[in-house]
Amino acid sequence: MTEKITMLHGSGGAATGELIQHIFAKAFDNPVLAGMEDAAVVAGAGRLAVTTDSFVVTPLFYKGGDIGRLSVCGTVNDLLMRGASPEYLTCAFILEEGLPVDVLSKVAASMAWTAKEAGVTIICGDTKVVEGRGGLYINTTGVGFVPGGCDIAAANARPGDKILVSGTLGDHHATILSARLAVENEIESDNAPLVEMVSAIRPFRVHCLRDITRGGLATVLCELAEASGRAFSIREDKLPVQAAVKDFCGILGLDPLYMGNEGKLAAVVSADDADAVLAAIKASRYGGSAALIGEVKEGSGVTITTAIGGRRRLTVLQDEGLPRIC
């Protein structure tokens, strides 16, 4: 194969076939994909959860991850937030002319490794090549199955419920911004599939789950409060934030409440089960820094009690939230 992607790779001819065989079929090898049909036929029954997401992050590789791992984690986690068990992924690649083939190979390998960790199978995909400067964009669609009796939805929050987060805030956002600004620090992305974590807490009375991505925790809680018609109240002194991220935010004037993650969730759970859910999250992979941060009340909106005892109202993210983190 050539060392870089050319427009010929998008022709649908021999070069396209070579790209598929040497990169994608090799990385994602499984019996369903090996059929190379126009559509994958797979087993399934019950209630389906379906989601799709596109990933345009720059740089393609960063501390703790890359666009390939991110494209699997982001879609798998969206399925998990409805209580579904993720099973299948599709992936579509838009490649800009000039992209080094070894870069594409590394991204595909990372996707395959992360899919294995998450327990999902990549069953079909598509590739297009466009003019450009060597960029890479990925779309993944996920399919999962919702267990019987599971009802996890944004509208289900009830007064008295407790609000938990599964770990430190802003890690992924701070990592991407550090890379874009060429700032050297020890911050790493938290991009991770939360399959083990959600499986551990599904038996409890979990009313809402939401992954903390673009817009940060504040935006997520505002969306849940609006969907449920309830008031959410959190405490600043309970929020888990790494010291390095806190320092980074202090230098740049950023607020961790509005900085995104790619491996953390917010959970709204019955008060009676809150301690058990927190323990289960802490015991699961990627949940060691989980914390109980507040509760749901009658009313509307989201408020935070500050470290000095004041109270302020939180709103959704109003600005662009640069850079794009996914």
N, C-alpha and C positions, 0 to 999 in steps of 0.2 A: 504493500500500500504506500501511497504518497505520505509525506510527513505532515502535510497540512490539508485541511478540508478545502475542496474546490467546488465550484458550481456543478461540476460533473457528478459529484457525489449525490446531488439532488435530482439527477436526471431520470431515475427509475430504472436505469440500465445496469450494466455490469459493475460500474463503480459503486452504485448504490447497494447492490447485492453483496459486493465485497465488504463494504462498510458494515452492513448488517451482520454478516457472518463472522467477521473478525473482531467486532466490538460488542454489539448488543447480544447476539445469540450466544456468544462465548461467555459473557458476563452473567446473563440472566437465564442460563440454560435450565429448562424444565420441559416435561413432556407436552404441556399445553402449548407453550411458545414454539416448540420444535416443529409443530405442524405447519407453521407459517400460513395459516388461513386468514381470510379477510376479517373474521371475527372469532373470538375464543368462546368455546362452549364449556362451561364448568358446572360443577354440582352446586346446589344451593336450595334452600327452602326457608320459609318463615318471613319475618319482617326484614327488609333490606335497608341498610343505611348507605347512602351514596354521596360522595363529595368530590370536588375537583379544585385544584389550585395550580397556580403558575408561579415560577420562581425565576427571578431576574437579578439576584444578588450580585454585587461586585464588592470585593474580589471573589473569584470562583473558589479559591482556597483561603482559609483563615484559621486562626488558632482554634483547635477543637473540632473542626469540621470542614465541609465544602458544600457546594451547591447540590451534589448528588445525595449526600446524607440528608441534607435539608429537605430535598424534594420528597423523600420517603417519610421522614419524621412529620413534616407539616401535614401531609394528607392522612397518615395513619392516626395522628393525634386528633384530627378533626372527627374521624369516625368514633374514636374512643369517647369523645365528649358527649355523645348520645348513648353511651353504654354499649355500643356495638363491639363485636369481636372482629377486627379487620382480617380479611382473607385474601383479597386480590387488589392488585394495582395495574393500571395501564400507564404508559409513559409516552410522551411525545417530545421530541427534541427539535428545536429550531437552532440550526448551526449557521454561524456567519462564516463566509469564505475566509480562509486564512487561519482558522482555529487549528492548533497543532493536534494531530491525531493522538499523540500520547496523553495530552490533557483530557481528551474525550474518553480515552481508555481508563484513566485514573478515576474520572467521575463515574463511569459505568461500574467499575469495580467497587467503588464506595457505595453506590446505590444497591448493588447486589449484597454486599456485606450487611448493610443496614436493614434491607428487606428480610434477610435471614434472621437477624436479631429480633425483628418485629414479628416474625412468623407469618409474613405475607408472601404471596407469589406474584411476580410480575408476569402477566399473561399475554399482553399484546402491547404494541406501540406504533409509533410513526416517526419519520425523520424528514425534515425539510431543510434545504440549504438556501440561504439568501445572501445577497451582497452585504458586505460589512467589513468590520475590522477584527474579526476573530473572536466574536462573542459567542455565548452559549446560553440558551434559555430552555427551561424544562417545564412541561405541564404533566402533572400526575392526577389520575382519577382513582379513587379508592372505593371498594365495595366491602361491606361488612354485614354481619347478621346480628340483630338485636335479640338477646335472650328473652324468652317468655316472662312476662311480669315486670320487665325492666321499663321504667318510665322516668328517664332523666331528661329534663328540658328546662330551658331558661325561665319559663313561666311558673315553675313549681316551687319557688322559694316561699317560705312561710314565716310569719313572725315567731321569733324564738330560735330559728335555725342559727347555726354557727357557720362562720366563714373561715375557710382555711386556704393557705397557699402551700404548694408542694416544695418550695425552695426559694433561693435568693433571686431577687428581681434585677432585671436589666442586663444580665450577663451577655446575651447574644448581641443586643444592641450596642453595648459598650465595645464588644470585640470587633464588630464591623466598622464602627466609627473610628476605633483606634487604628485599624488597618488602613482606612481611607485617609486618615490624617498622618499616617506614618509615625504614630506614637507608640513607643515601646513600653509595654507593661506585661503583667502576668495574667491578665484577664483572658479567659477562654470561653468560647461559646458553650451553651448548655444544650445545643440541639440533640434531642434524644427521643426515641419512641417510648411512650409511657404505657405500654401494654401490660407489663407486670404490675405497675402501680394501680391501674384501673381495675384489673382483674382482682386485686387484693381488696379493693374497697367496694366492689359491686354488690356483695352480699349485705351491706349495711344500707341504712336509709339515706341514700345520697339523692338529693333533690335536683341539684344543678351542677354541671361541670362546664368549664370553659378554659381553653388553653390561652395562656397570656402571651399573645403575639403582638402584632402592630397595634399601637395605641396604648399598650401597657395595662397594668392592673386597674388603674383608674377608669379607663375607657371600658374595660371588660365589666367592672362592677356597675357602671352606669347603665350599660346595656341590659344586664341582668335585673337591675332595679326597675327599669322601665318595662321590661317584658313581664315581670311578676307583679307590678303595681305595689311594690314594697319599698321600704327605706333600708338602706345598707349603712351600717356604722362600723368604722374600723379605727384602729389605734396605730399611730405612727411608731410608737415604741415597740410594737410587736412585729413590724415589717422586717423580714430577713433581707439584708443587703450586704454583700461582701464589702469588706473595708476598701479593697482596691477599686471597686465600682463606685463606692461612695466618694472616694477621693477624686476619681475621674470626673464624676458629676459635679463636684465642688469646683474643680478647675474650669469647667466649661459652662457652668450655670445650668446644668440639666437636672431633671427630677426623675428619680428611679420609678416613680409611680406611672410615668408616661413612657417608659422605655421597655421595649419588647423582649420577650424570651422566645425560645423555640424548644423548650423541654420542661416547661412548668405549667401547672394548672391551678385554677381557683376552684374550690369545691364548696357548695352550700349543702350542709347536712343537718339532719335532725340533732337537736341538742343532746338527746339521750345517747346518740352514737358518736358524738364528736370526738371524744377521747379515743375510742376504738379506731375510728377512721384515721385520726392523726398518727396513732401508733402503727397502723398498717402502712400508711404512706412512708413513715420514717424507716420502716423495716424493708421497704421495697427499693429496688434499684432506682437511683436518681432522686430519692425522696428524703435524704438524710437531714436536710435543713428546713424541713416543713415546719409550719407554725400556724397556730390559731390566731387570727388577727381581728375578729370582730363578730358582729351578729346582725341578724335581720330583724327589723321592727315594723310596726305599722307606720304608714306614711309614704313618702316618696323621696327619691334622690339618694345621693351618697354623701356622707360627711366623714371627716377624719378628725379625731382628737389628736392634737399636735403633742410633741414631746414636752411642751411647757404648759399643757392643759387647756389651750385654746381649741376652738372648733372652726373648721372651714368646710365649705361645700366643694366637692369635686365635680368636674364636668368631663365630658369626653375630650379627647385630644382636639385642639383647635387648629394647630399648625400642621405642616407637612410631616414633622417627625423625622427629618433627615438623619442618616441616609436610609434608603429602602433596605430593610433588613432581611427580605426573603424574595 
